[in-house]
Each structure stands twice: as C-alpha cells, then as structure tokens.
Amino acid sequence: MTALRSRQAIRAAARIWRHGLDAMDRMTVADAARACYSPGGPSLAELEQRITADRAARTIPQRHRAAA
C-alpha cells in the first residue's frame, strides 16, 4: 500500500469512527447503554455511569466555546 493510500485509509477509518461516536452521542444515555450491553460485561447502570462520565469529559465548557 502506498503512503497516499495508507493516509486515505486512515482518514476513512477515522471518519467512520467519528460517525459512530456522533450516532452514540445522539442517543439517550439509557439507549446508548442498552446498545453497548452484552451479557457478562458491565451492568446497564455501570455503562450509563461510564457513558455519562465520557460525555461530560468531552464537553467543552461554555467559556471555552467562544474562544474556539
């Protein structure tokens, strides 16, 4: 694979990843937790806590939005 094709493939994968994140962010926390749940893994309550924490960590505070 050439360097150009490699960069294009990485960009395409990043775009797909971002679209997936955006789709999960459009879901309610409960819906996102249900979509991620698998038996034997974290409970729905734990998933909801993790999703809430992740979303809070990725939120830009209002005072920084004006500067961005």
mmCIF file as gemmi writes it, N, C-alpha and C atoms, coordinates in Angstrom:
data_model
loop_
_atom_site.group_PDB
_atom_site.id
_atom_site.type_symbol
_atom_site.label_atom_id
_atom_site.label_alt_id
_atom_site.label_comp_id
_atom_site.label_asym_id
_atom_site.label_entity_id
_atom_site.label_seq_id
_atom_site.pdbx_PDB_ins_code
_atom_site.Cartn_x
_atom_site.Cartn_y
_atom_site.Cartn_z
_atom_site.occupancy
_atom_site.B_iso_or_equiv
_atom_site.pdbx_formal_charge
_atom_site.auth_seq_id
_atom_site.auth_asym_id
_atom_site.pdbx_PDB_model_num
ATOM 1 N N . MET Axp A 1 ? 0.853 -1.168 0 1 0 ? 1 A 1
ATOM 2 C CA . MET Axp A 1 ? 0 0 0 1 0 ? 1 A 1
ATOM 3 C C . MET Axp A 1 ? 0.9 1.233 0 1 0 ? 1 A 1
ATOM 4 N N . THR Axp A 2 ? 0.606 2.145 -0.88 1 0 ? 2 A 1
ATOM 5 C CA . THR Axp A 2 ? 1.399 3.368 -0.941 1 0 ? 2 A 1
ATOM 6 C C . THR Axp A 2 ? 1.09 4.262 0.247 1 0 ? 2 A 1
ATOM 7 N N . ALA Axp A 3 ? 1.948 5.238 0.467 1 0 ? 3 A 1
ATOM 8 C CA . ALA Axp A 3 ? 1.749 6.168 1.58 1 0 ? 3 A 1
ATOM 9 C C . ALA Axp A 3 ? 0.448 6.938 1.408 1 0 ? 3 A 1
ATOM 10 N N . LEU Axp A 4 ? 0.123 7.318 0.165 1 0 ? 4 A 1
ATOM 11 C CA . LEU Axp A 4 ? -1.108 8.071 -0.092 1 0 ? 4 A 1
ATOM 12 C C . LEU Axp A 4 ? -2.323 7.214 0.239 1 0 ? 4 A 1
ATOM 13 N N . ARG Axp A 5 ? -2.336 5.985 -0.224 1 0 ? 5 A 1
ATOM 14 C CA . ARG Axp A 5 ? -3.466 5.094 0.068 1 0 ? 5 A 1
ATOM 15 C C . ARG Axp A 5 ? -3.574 4.802 1.557 1 0 ? 5 A 1
ATOM 16 N N . SER Axp A 6 ? -2.444 4.697 2.211 1 0 ? 6 A 1
ATOM 17 C CA . SER Axp A 6 ? -2.438 4.458 3.649 1 0 ? 6 A 1
ATOM 18 C C . SER Axp A 6 ? -3.062 5.642 4.381 1 0 ? 6 A 1
ATOM 19 N N . ARG Axp A 7 ? -2.689 6.856 4.009 1 0 ? 7 A 1
ATOM 20 C CA . ARG Axp A 7 ? -3.272 8.05 4.631 1 0 ? 7 A 1
ATOM 21 C C . ARG Axp A 7 ? -4.764 8.129 4.351 1 0 ? 7 A 1
ATOM 22 N N . GLN Axp A 8 ? -5.158 7.8 3.125 1 0 ? 8 A 1
ATOM 23 C CA . GLN Axp A 8 ? -6.581 7.825 2.772 1 0 ? 8 A 1
ATOM 24 C C . GLN Axp A 8 ? -7.357 6.798 3.593 1 0 ? 8 A 1
ATOM 25 N N . ALA Axp A 9 ? -6.775 5.628 3.777 1 0 ? 9 A 1
ATOM 26 C CA . ALA Axp A 9 ? -7.428 4.581 4.557 1 0 ? 9 A 1
ATOM 27 C C . ALA Axp A 9 ? -7.564 5.001 6.023 1 0 ? 9 A 1
ATOM 28 N N . ILE Axp A 10 ? -6.532 5.639 6.548 1 0 ? 10 A 1
ATOM 29 C CA . ILE Axp A 10 ? -6.59 6.109 7.942 1 0 ? 10 A 1
ATOM 30 C C . ILE Axp A 10 ? -7.656 7.182 8.088 1 0 ? 10 A 1
ATOM 31 N N . ARG Axp A 11 ? -7.713 8.106 7.146 1 0 ? 11 A 1
ATOM 32 C CA . ARG Axp A 11 ? -8.737 9.16 7.194 1 0 ? 11 A 1
ATOM 33 C C . ARG Axp A 11 ? -10.142 8.564 7.102 1 0 ? 11 A 1
ATOM 34 N N . ALA Axp A 12 ? -10.319 7.583 6.226 1 0 ? 12 A 1
ATOM 35 C CA . ALA Axp A 12 ? -11.631 6.94 6.081 1 0 ? 12 A 1
ATOM 36 C C . ALA Axp A 12 ? -12.024 6.227 7.373 1 0 ? 12 A 1
ATOM 37 N N . ALA Axp A 13 ? -11.074 5.531 7.975 1 0 ? 13 A 1
ATOM 38 C CA . ALA Axp A 13 ? -11.364 4.837 9.237 1 0 ? 13 A 1
ATOM 39 C C . ALA Axp A 13 ? -11.709 5.844 10.335 1 0 ? 13 A 1
ATOM 40 N N . ALA Axp A 14 ? -11.003 6.955 10.39 1 0 ? 14 A 1
ATOM 41 C CA . ALA Axp A 14 ? -11.279 7.991 11.393 1 0 ? 14 A 1
ATOM 42 C C . ALA Axp A 14 ? -12.661 8.596 11.175 1 0 ? 14 A 1
ATOM 43 N N . ARG Axp A 15 ? -13.041 8.783 9.923 1 0 ? 15 A 1
ATOM 44 C CA . ARG Axp A 15 ? -14.366 9.321 9.598 1 0 ? 15 A 1
ATOM 45 C C . ARG Axp A 15 ? -15.463 8.364 10.061 1 0 ? 15 A 1
ATOM 46 N N . ILE Axp A 16 ? -15.272 7.081 9.807 1 0 ? 16 A 1
ATOM 47 C CA . ILE Axp A 16 ? -16.241 6.067 10.224 1 0 ? 16 A 1
ATOM 48 C C . ILE Axp A 16 ? -16.337 6.036 11.75 1 0 ? 16 A 1
ATOM 49 N N . TRP Axp A 17 ? -15.187 6.086 12.416 1 0 ? 17 A 1
ATOM 50 C CA . TRP Axp A 17 ? -15.161 6.089 13.879 1 0 ? 17 A 1
ATOM 51 C C . TRP Axp A 17 ? -15.926 7.296 14.413 1 0 ? 17 A 1
ATOM 52 N N . ARG Axp A 18 ? -15.679 8.468 13.826 1 0 ? 18 A 1
ATOM 53 C CA . ARG Axp A 18 ? -16.335 9.704 14.279 1 0 ? 18 A 1
ATOM 54 C C . ARG Axp A 18 ? -17.85 9.632 14.067 1 0 ? 18 A 1
ATOM 55 N N . HIS Axp A 19 ? -18.268 9.085 12.937 1 0 ? 19 A 1
ATOM 56 C CA . HIS Axp A 19 ? -19.708 8.952 12.676 1 0 ? 19 A 1
ATOM 57 C C . HIS Axp A 19 ? -20.353 8.035 13.717 1 0 ? 19 A 1
ATOM 58 N N . GLY Axp A 20 ? -19.646 6.988 14.117 1 0 ? 20 A 1
ATOM 59 C CA . GLY Axp A 20 ? -20.156 6.096 15.152 1 0 ? 20 A 1
ATOM 60 C C . GLY Axp A 20 ? -20.282 6.802 16.493 1 0 ? 20 A 1
ATOM 61 N N . LEU Axp A 21 ? -19.272 7.609 16.838 1 0 ? 21 A 1
ATOM 62 C CA . LEU Axp A 21 ? -19.339 8.379 18.078 1 0 ? 21 A 1
ATOM 63 C C . LEU Axp A 21 ? -20.499 9.368 18.042 1 0 ? 21 A 1
ATOM 64 N N . ASP Axp A 22 ? -20.657 10.036 16.918 1 0 ? 22 A 1
ATOM 65 C CA . ASP Axp A 22 ? -21.752 11.004 16.786 1 0 ? 22 A 1
ATOM 66 C C . ASP Axp A 22 ? -23.109 10.314 16.935 1 0 ? 22 A 1
ATOM 67 N N . ALA Axp A 23 ? -23.247 9.13 16.352 1 0 ? 23 A 1
ATOM 68 C CA . ALA Axp A 23 ? -24.511 8.392 16.445 1 0 ? 23 A 1
ATOM 69 C C . ALA Axp A 23 ? -24.798 8.004 17.895 1 0 ? 23 A 1
ATOM 70 N N . MET Axp A 24 ? -23.777 7.564 18.619 1 0 ? 24 A 1
ATOM 71 C CA . MET Axp A 24 ? -23.975 7.205 20.023 1 0 ? 24 A 1
ATOM 72 C C . MET Axp A 24 ? -24.313 8.443 20.853 1 0 ? 24 A 1
ATOM 73 N N . ASP Axp A 25 ? -23.712 9.582 20.522 1 0 ? 25 A 1
ATOM 74 C CA . ASP Axp A 25 ? -23.984 10.814 21.274 1 0 ? 25 A 1
ATOM 75 C C . ASP Axp A 25 ? -25.401 11.325 21.036 1 0 ? 25 A 1
ATOM 76 N N . ARG Axp A 26 ? -25.993 10.98 19.913 1 0 ? 26 A 1
ATOM 77 C CA . ARG Axp A 26 ? -27.374 11.404 19.647 1 0 ? 26 A 1
ATOM 78 C C . ARG Axp A 26 ? -28.385 10.557 20.433 1 0 ? 26 A 1
ATOM 79 N N . MET Axp A 27 ? -27.948 9.397 20.91 1 0 ? 27 A 1
ATOM 80 C CA . MET Axp A 27 ? -28.824 8.525 21.704 1 0 ? 27 A 1
ATOM 81 C C . MET Axp A 27 ? -28.897 9.047 23.139 1 0 ? 27 A 1
ATOM 82 N N . THR Axp A 28 ? -29.983 8.71 23.818 1 0 ? 28 A 1
ATOM 83 C CA . THR Axp A 28 ? -30.032 8.983 25.246 1 0 ? 28 A 1
ATOM 84 C C . THR Axp A 28 ? -29.001 8.082 25.924 1 0 ? 28 A 1
ATOM 85 N N . VAL Axp A 29 ? -28.637 8.423 27.146 1 0 ? 29 A 1
ATOM 86 C CA . VAL Axp A 29 ? -27.664 7.611 27.878 1 0 ? 29 A 1
ATOM 87 C C . VAL Axp A 29 ? -28.186 6.181 28.036 1 0 ? 29 A 1
ATOM 88 N N . ALA Axp A 30 ? -29.466 6.049 28.364 1 0 ? 30 A 1
ATOM 89 C CA . ALA Axp A 30 ? -30.049 4.711 28.553 1 0 ? 30 A 1
ATOM 90 C C . ALA Axp A 30 ? -30.028 3.91 27.249 1 0 ? 30 A 1
ATOM 91 N N . ASP Axp A 31 ? -30.37 4.553 26.129 1 0 ? 31 A 1
ATOM 92 C CA . ASP Axp A 31 ? -30.345 3.851 24.835 1 0 ? 31 A 1
ATOM 93 C C . ASP Axp A 31 ? -28.922 3.451 24.449 1 0 ? 31 A 1
ATOM 94 N N . ALA Axp A 32 ? -27.962 4.332 24.688 1 0 ? 32 A 1
ATOM 95 C CA . ALA Axp A 32 ? -26.564 4.02 24.374 1 0 ? 32 A 1
ATOM 96 C C . ALA Axp A 32 ? -26.073 2.855 25.24 1 0 ? 32 A 1
ATOM 97 N N . ALA Axp A 33 ? -26.463 2.854 26.508 1 0 ? 33 A 1
ATOM 98 C CA . ALA Axp A 33 ? -26.065 1.755 27.396 1 0 ? 33 A 1
ATOM 99 C C . ALA Axp A 33 ? -26.652 0.432 26.913 1 0 ? 33 A 1
ATOM 100 N N . ARG Axp A 34 ? -27.924 0.452 26.514 1 0 ? 34 A 1
ATOM 101 C CA . ARG Axp A 34 ? -28.55 -0.78 26.008 1 0 ? 34 A 1
ATOM 102 C C . ARG Axp A 34 ? -27.863 -1.246 24.722 1 0 ? 34 A 1
ATOM 103 N N . ALA Axp A 35 ? -27.456 -0.303 23.871 1 0 ? 35 A 1
ATOM 104 C CA . ALA Axp A 35 ? -26.781 -0.669 22.622 1 0 ? 35 A 1
ATOM 105 C C . ALA Axp A 35 ? -25.409 -1.294 22.893 1 0 ? 35 A 1
ATOM 106 N N . CYS Axp A 36 ? -24.766 -0.886 23.98 1 0 ? 36 A 1
ATOM 107 C CA . CYS Axp A 36 ? -23.429 -1.381 24.312 1 0 ? 36 A 1
ATOM 108 C C . CYS Axp A 36 ? -23.445 -2.629 25.185 1 0 ? 36 A 1
ATOM 109 N N . TYR Axp A 37 ? -24.574 -2.908 25.792 1 0 ? 37 A 1
ATOM 110 C CA . TYR Axp A 37 ? -24.641 -4.012 26.767 1 0 ? 37 A 1
ATOM 111 C C . TYR Axp A 37 ? -24.418 -5.364 26.103 1 0 ? 37 A 1
ATOM 112 N N . SER Axp A 38 ? -23.651 -6.194 26.806 1 0 ? 38 A 1
ATOM 113 C CA . SER Axp A 38 ? -23.529 -7.597 26.407 1 0 ? 38 A 1
ATOM 114 C C . SER Axp A 38 ? -23.474 -8.424 27.69 1 0 ? 38 A 1
ATOM 115 N N . PRO Axp A 39 ? -24.146 -9.572 27.709 1 0 ? 39 A 1
ATOM 116 C CA . PRO Axp A 39 ? -24.159 -10.41 28.905 1 0 ? 39 A 1
ATOM 117 C C . PRO Axp A 39 ? -22.737 -10.753 29.349 1 0 ? 39 A 1
ATOM 118 N N . GLY Axp A 40 ? -22.525 -10.692 30.643 1 0 ? 40 A 1
ATOM 119 C CA . GLY Axp A 40 ? -21.197 -10.993 31.174 1 0 ? 40 A 1
ATOM 120 C C . GLY Axp A 40 ? -20.314 -9.763 31.281 1 0 ? 40 A 1
ATOM 121 N N . GLY Axp A 41 ? -20.747 -8.67 30.692 1 0 ? 41 A 1
ATOM 122 C CA . GLY Axp A 41 ? -19.981 -7.431 30.752 1 0 ? 41 A 1
ATOM 123 C C . GLY Axp A 41 ? -20.506 -6.533 31.85 1 0 ? 41 A 1
ATOM 124 N N . PRO Axp A 42 ? -20.159 -5.252 31.783 1 0 ? 42 A 1
ATOM 125 C CA . PRO Axp A 42 ? -20.651 -4.315 32.794 1 0 ? 42 A 1
ATOM 126 C C . PRO Axp A 42 ? -22.18 -4.245 32.784 1 0 ? 42 A 1
ATOM 127 N N . SER Axp A 43 ? -22.749 -3.92 33.942 1 0 ? 43 A 1
ATOM 128 C CA . SER Axp A 43 ? -24.203 -3.809 34.043 1 0 ? 43 A 1
ATOM 129 C C . SER Axp A 43 ? -24.672 -2.555 33.301 1 0 ? 43 A 1
ATOM 130 N N . LEU Axp A 44 ? -25.978 -2.495 33.054 1 0 ? 44 A 1
ATOM 131 C CA . LEU Axp A 44 ? -26.534 -1.299 32.401 1 0 ? 44 A 1
ATOM 132 C C . LEU Axp A 44 ? -26.253 -0.047 33.228 1 0 ? 44 A 1
ATOM 133 N N . ALA Axp A 45 ? -26.394 -0.155 34.54 1 0 ? 45 A 1
ATOM 134 C CA . ALA Axp A 45 ? -26.143 1.004 35.413 1 0 ? 45 A 1
ATOM 135 C C . ALA Axp A 45 ? -24.687 1.469 35.295 1 0 ? 45 A 1
ATOM 136 N N . GLU Axp A 46 ? -23.753 0.513 35.257 1 0 ? 46 A 1
ATOM 137 C CA . GLU Axp A 46 ? -22.34 0.865 35.133 1 0 ? 46 A 1
ATOM 138 C C . GLU Axp A 46 ? -22.064 1.489 33.76 1 0 ? 46 A 1
ATOM 139 N N . LEU Axp A 47 ? -22.663 0.941 32.723 1 0 ? 47 A 1
ATOM 140 C CA . LEU Axp A 47 ? -22.49 1.512 31.389 1 0 ? 47 A 1
ATOM 141 C C . LEU Axp A 47 ? -23.034 2.934 31.34 1 0 ? 47 A 1
ATOM 142 N N . GLU Axp A 48 ? -24.19 3.159 31.952 1 0 ? 48 A 1
ATOM 143 C CA . GLU Axp A 48 ? -24.76 4.507 31.978 1 0 ? 48 A 1
ATOM 144 C C . GLU Axp A 48 ? -23.829 5.469 32.687 1 0 ? 48 A 1
ATOM 145 N N . GLN Axp A 49 ? -23.223 5.039 33.79 1 0 ? 49 A 1
ATOM 146 C CA . GLN Axp A 49 ? -22.276 5.891 34.508 1 0 ? 49 A 1
ATOM 147 C C . GLN Axp A 49 ? -21.062 6.212 33.643 1 0 ? 49 A 1
ATOM 148 N N . ARG Axp A 50 ? -20.534 5.204 32.969 1 0 ? 50 A 1
ATOM 149 C CA . ARG Axp A 50 ? -19.353 5.402 32.113 1 0 ? 50 A 1
ATOM 150 C C . ARG Axp A 50 ? -19.671 6.331 30.939 1 0 ? 50 A 1
ATOM 151 N N . ILE Axp A 51 ? -20.832 6.143 30.327 1 0 ? 51 A 1
ATOM 152 C CA . ILE Axp A 51 ? -21.232 6.977 29.188 1 0 ? 51 A 1
ATOM 153 C C . ILE Axp A 51 ? -21.423 8.417 29.638 1 0 ? 51 A 1
ATOM 154 N N . THR Axp A 52 ? -22.078 8.608 30.777 1 0 ? 52 A 1
ATOM 155 C CA . THR Axp A 52 ? -22.279 9.95 31.308 1 0 ? 52 A 1
ATOM 156 C C . THR Axp A 52 ? -20.94 10.623 31.594 1 0 ? 52 A 1
ATOM 157 N N . ALA Axp A 53 ? -20.017 9.897 32.214 1 0 ? 53 A 1
ATOM 158 C CA . ALA Axp A 53 ? -18.697 10.449 32.518 1 0 ? 53 A 1
ATOM 159 C C . ALA Axp A 53 ? -17.932 10.779 31.239 1 0 ? 53 A 1
ATOM 160 N N . ASP Axp A 54 ? -18.023 9.897 30.241 1 0 ? 54 A 1
ATOM 161 C CA . ASP Axp A 54 ? -17.334 10.136 28.971 1 0 ? 54 A 1
ATOM 162 C C . ASP Axp A 54 ? -17.871 11.379 28.285 1 0 ? 54 A 1
ATOM 163 N N . ARG Axp A 55 ? -19.177 11.521 28.258 1 0 ? 55 A 1
ATOM 164 C CA . ARG Axp A 55 ? -19.776 12.688 27.621 1 0 ? 55 A 1
ATOM 165 C C . ARG Axp A 55 ? -19.408 13.968 28.352 1 0 ? 55 A 1
ATOM 166 N N . ALA Axp A 56 ? -19.383 13.917 29.674 1 0 ? 56 A 1
ATOM 167 C CA . ALA Axp A 56 ? -19.004 15.1 30.457 1 0 ? 56 A 1
ATOM 168 C C . ALA Axp A 56 ? -17.547 15.476 30.198 1 0 ? 56 A 1
ATOM 169 N N . ALA Axp A 57 ? -16.683 14.474 30.063 1 0 ? 57 A 1
ATOM 170 C CA . ALA Axp A 57 ? -15.259 14.739 29.818 1 0 ? 57 A 1
ATOM 171 C C . ALA Axp A 57 ? -15.029 15.34 28.436 1 0 ? 57 A 1
ATOM 172 N N . ARG Axp A 58 ? -15.892 15.012 27.484 1 0 ? 58 A 1
ATOM 173 C CA . ARG Axp A 58 ? -15.718 15.515 26.12 1 0 ? 58 A 1
ATOM 174 C C . ARG Axp A 58 ? -16.471 16.819 25.864 1 0 ? 58 A 1
ATOM 175 N N . THR Axp A 59 ? -17.202 17.32 26.846 1 0 ? 59 A 1
ATOM 176 C CA . THR Axp A 59 ? -17.947 18.558 26.677 1 0 ? 59 A 1
ATOM 177 C C . THR Axp A 59 ? -17.034 19.74 26.927 1 0 ? 59 A 1
ATOM 178 N N . ILE Axp A 60 ? -17.05 20.684 26.011 1 0 ? 60 A 1
ATOM 179 C CA . ILE Axp A 60 ? -16.248 21.894 26.161 1 0 ? 60 A 1
ATOM 180 C C . ILE Axp A 60 ? -17.038 22.882 27.019 1 0 ? 60 A 1
ATOM 181 N N . PRO Axp A 61 ? -16.445 23.367 28.101 1 0 ? 61 A 1
ATOM 182 C CA . PRO Axp A 61 ? -17.162 24.351 28.921 1 0 ? 61 A 1
ATOM 183 C C . PRO Axp A 61 ? -17.563 25.574 28.096 1 0 ? 61 A 1
ATOM 184 N N . GLN Axp A 62 ? -18.675 26.175 28.45 1 0 ? 62 A 1
ATOM 185 C CA . GLN Axp A 62 ? -19.227 27.295 27.69 1 0 ? 62 A 1
ATOM 186 C C . GLN Axp A 62 ? -18.23 28.416 27.5 1 0 ? 62 A 1
ATOM 187 N N . ARG Axp A 63 ? -17.436 28.75 28.526 1 0 ? 63 A 1
ATOM 188 C CA . ARG Axp A 63 ? -16.491 29.859 28.405 1 0 ? 63 A 1
ATOM 189 C C . ARG Axp A 63 ? -15.405 29.582 27.382 1 0 ? 63 A 1
ATOM 190 N N . HIS Axp A 64 ? -15.125 28.294 27.097 1 0 ? 64 A 1
ATOM 191 C CA . HIS Axp A 64 ? -14.105 27.947 26.112 1 0 ? 64 A 1
ATOM 192 C C . HIS Axp A 64 ? -14.672 27.883 24.697 1 0 ? 64 A 1
ATOM 193 N N . ARG Axp A 65 ? -15.986 27.725 24.569 1 0 ? 65 A 1
ATOM 194 C CA . ARG Axp A 65 ? -16.595 27.651 23.236 1 0 ? 65 A 1
ATOM 195 C C . ARG Axp A 65 ? -16.407 28.945 22.47 1 0 ? 65 A 1
ATOM 196 N N . ALA Axp A 66 ? -16.518 30.073 23.144 1 0 ? 66 A 1
ATOM 197 C CA . ALA Axp A 66 ? -16.372 31.37 22.476 1 0 ? 66 A 1
ATOM 198 C C . ALA Axp A 66 ? -14.964 31.543 21.929 1 0 ? 66 A 1
ATOM 199 N N . ALA Axp A 67 ? -13.982 30.995 22.624 1 0 ? 67 A 1
ATOM 200 C CA . ALA Axp A 67 ? -12.583 31.121 22.175 1 0 ? 67 A 1
ATOM 201 C C . ALA Axp A 67 ? -12.262 30.146 21.05 1 0 ? 67 A 1
ATOM 202 N N . ALA Axp A 68 ? -13.015 29.063 20.967 1 0 ? 68 A 1
ATOM 203 C CA . ALA Axp A 68 ? -12.718 28.023 19.963 1 0 ? 68 A 1
ATOM 204 C C . ALA Axp A 68 ? -13.134 28.406 18.578 1 0 ? 68 A 1
